């Protein structure tokens, strides 16, 4: 790799804005905010809206899509049409 052309890849803490849970990982994302991690080091802090800790799919709070209603609405509008041969 050429030196000086790649962004700095370092440890970063991501915080879920909804739940407050924090994840330590590596990233090239930059931030002015910092947070002290339990290991005693200070890391850049990135606050995100959704993580696996608050996303409905991963938490089990996802609602099923009402497909039956959509099919009935389509049939009322267009009827049961058959293909002309």
One Martini backbone bead per residue (centre of mass of N, CA, C, O) as a GRO file, in nm:
protein
   85
    1UNK     BB    1   0.099   0.035   0.018
    2UNK     BB    2   0.047   0.354   0.017
    3UNK     BB    3   0.157   0.627   0.169
    4UNK     BB    4  -0.082   0.888   0.264
    5UNK     BB    5  -0.381   0.783   0.116
    6UNK     BB    6  -0.500   0.661   0.372
    7UNK     BB    7  -0.703   0.620   0.609
    8UNK     BB    8  -0.741   0.602   0.940
    9UNK     BB    9  -0.712   0.290   1.115
   10UNK     BB   10  -0.914   0.259   1.408
   11UNK     BB   11  -1.032   0.285   1.710
   12UNK     BB   12  -1.393   0.282   1.777
   13UNK     BB   13  -1.688   0.425   1.917
   14UNK     BB   14  -2.020   0.307   1.918
   15UNK     BB   15  -2.337   0.477   1.967
   16UNK     BB   16  -2.655   0.431   2.064
   17UNK     BB   17  -2.907   0.666   2.078
   18UNK     BB   18  -3.134   0.489   2.211
   19UNK     BB   19  -2.971   0.284   2.427
   20UNK     BB   20  -2.640   0.347   2.477
   21UNK     BB   21  -2.484   0.144   2.345
   22UNK     BB   22  -2.148   0.014   2.311
   23UNK     BB   23  -1.889  -0.012   2.048
   24UNK     BB   24  -1.585  -0.173   1.980
   25UNK     BB   25  -1.396  -0.076   1.692
   26UNK     BB   26  -1.304  -0.049   1.355
   27UNK     BB   27  -1.220   0.265   1.176
   28UNK     BB   28  -1.238   0.567   0.956
   29UNK     BB   29  -1.394   0.731   1.132
   30UNK     BB   30  -1.464   1.062   1.233
   31UNK     BB   31  -1.422   1.256   1.551
   32UNK     BB   32  -1.456   1.492   1.816
   33UNK     BB   33  -1.549   1.283   1.993
   34UNK     BB   34  -1.507   1.131   2.321
   35UNK     BB   35  -1.415   0.821   2.505
   36UNK     BB   36  -1.394   0.628   2.790
   37UNK     BB   37  -1.277   0.322   2.835
   38UNK     BB   38  -1.238   0.056   3.055
   39UNK     BB   39  -0.917   0.041   2.969
   40UNK     BB   40  -0.840   0.377   2.981
   41UNK     BB   41  -0.898   0.468   2.704
   42UNK     BB   42  -0.924   0.697   2.432
   43UNK     BB   43  -1.197   0.740   2.203
   44UNK     BB   44  -1.370   0.777   1.941
   45UNK     BB   45  -1.710   0.907   1.887
   46UNK     BB   46  -1.998   0.744   1.744
   47UNK     BB   47  -2.324   0.847   1.667
   48UNK     BB   48  -2.607   0.635   1.621
   49UNK     BB   49  -2.935   0.545   1.550
   50UNK     BB   50  -2.867   0.240   1.446
   51UNK     BB   51  -2.855  -0.092   1.570
   52UNK     BB   52  -2.871  -0.416   1.676
   53UNK     BB   53  -2.997  -0.310   1.957
   54UNK     BB   54  -3.258  -0.134   1.793
   55UNK     BB   55  -3.345  -0.311   1.571
   56UNK     BB   56  -3.631  -0.478   1.494
   57UNK     BB   57  -3.512  -0.736   1.373
   58UNK     BB   58  -3.302  -0.802   1.616
   59UNK     BB   59  -3.526  -0.769   1.862
   60UNK     BB   60  -3.826  -0.882   1.759
   61UNK     BB   61  -4.022  -0.612   1.664
   62UNK     BB   62  -4.124  -0.699   1.405
   63UNK     BB   63  -4.360  -0.641   1.158
   64UNK     BB   64  -4.581  -0.769   0.966
   65UNK     BB   65  -4.691  -0.777   0.651
   66UNK     BB   66  -4.993  -0.684   0.479
   67UNK     BB   67  -5.065  -0.886   0.216
   68UNK     BB   68  -5.365  -0.956   0.202
   69UNK     BB   69  -5.469  -0.664   0.167
   70UNK     BB   70  -5.326  -0.610  -0.102
   71UNK     BB   71  -5.457  -0.831  -0.270
   72UNK     BB   72  -5.753  -0.745  -0.231
   73UNK     BB   73  -5.721  -0.460  -0.348
   74UNK     BB   74  -5.634  -0.555  -0.629
   75UNK     BB   75  -5.890  -0.727  -0.694
   76UNK     BB   76  -6.093  -0.492  -0.671
   77UNK     BB   77  -5.965  -0.314  -0.895
   78UNK     BB   78  -5.899  -0.565  -1.129
   79UNK     BB   79  -5.955  -0.837  -1.072
   80UNK     BB   80  -5.987  -1.157  -1.227
   81UNK     BB   81  -5.757  -1.202  -1.454
   82UNK     BB   82  -5.700  -1.331  -1.770
   83UNK     BB   83  -5.514  -1.463  -2.010
   84UNK     BB   84  -5.473  -1.408  -2.334
   85UNK     BB   85  -5.447  -1.639  -2.629
   0.00000   0.00000   0.00000
